Amino acid sequence: MTNRLYEKAIIFAARAHDGQTRKGDGAPYITHPYTVAFMLAEQECSDEAIIAGLLHDTVEDTSVTLEDIHRQFGGGIAHIVEICSEPDKSLQWEERKRHTIQVVKTAPVDAKYVVCADKLHNLRSLMAAHQRLGDDVWSRFSRGYAEQRWYAESLVQSIFYGLDKTEIKPMLLEYKKLVEEFFNNE
């Protein structure tokens, strides 16, 4: 892929997330997909994974559709974004999370990498917020500590499911370690 496609994805994501902020710290939302993409690049993931990392929340959190992603960036990237997106935000939290856990379990490795980078960045942000706010941090979420722990631990299992040892990148091990440390020290 060319630098032009990266630039196109950066602009696309920035426009889609314009005006949005992060729940925990009020930072411009675009910092999250940029960080996810950077993490994927650091781990030497495929170009498709890196670009999907830039776009991973556009379908779930903006007016962008999967068809828009497919048309602009191709079917492979659109498929990864689809795996990373909850299909129906009107469903109960538990139902949406069970869907994600199930889909990630059998997802292609590039999609597992994007999900892991996304969740790893979110967990790092949660840990920093927890240091500042203590257990008050859980009030920012629709579900508390126990449910968040269940979701994080289940995702770790789904991410690792079916992976060959050669596919296990350091970020996957870091995510697993941080989930174990953070949710078992509460």
Secondary structure, DSSP 4 states (H G I P E B T S, - for coil): --HHHHHHHHHHHHHHTTT-B-TTT--BTTHHHHHHHHHHHHTT--HHHHHHHHHTTHHHHSS--HHHHHHHH-HHHHHHHHHHS-S-TTS-HHHHHHHHHHHHHTS-HHHHHHHHHHHHHHHHHHHHHHHHHGGGGGGGSSS-HHHHHHHHHHHHHHHHTT--GGG--HHHHHHHHHHHHHHH--
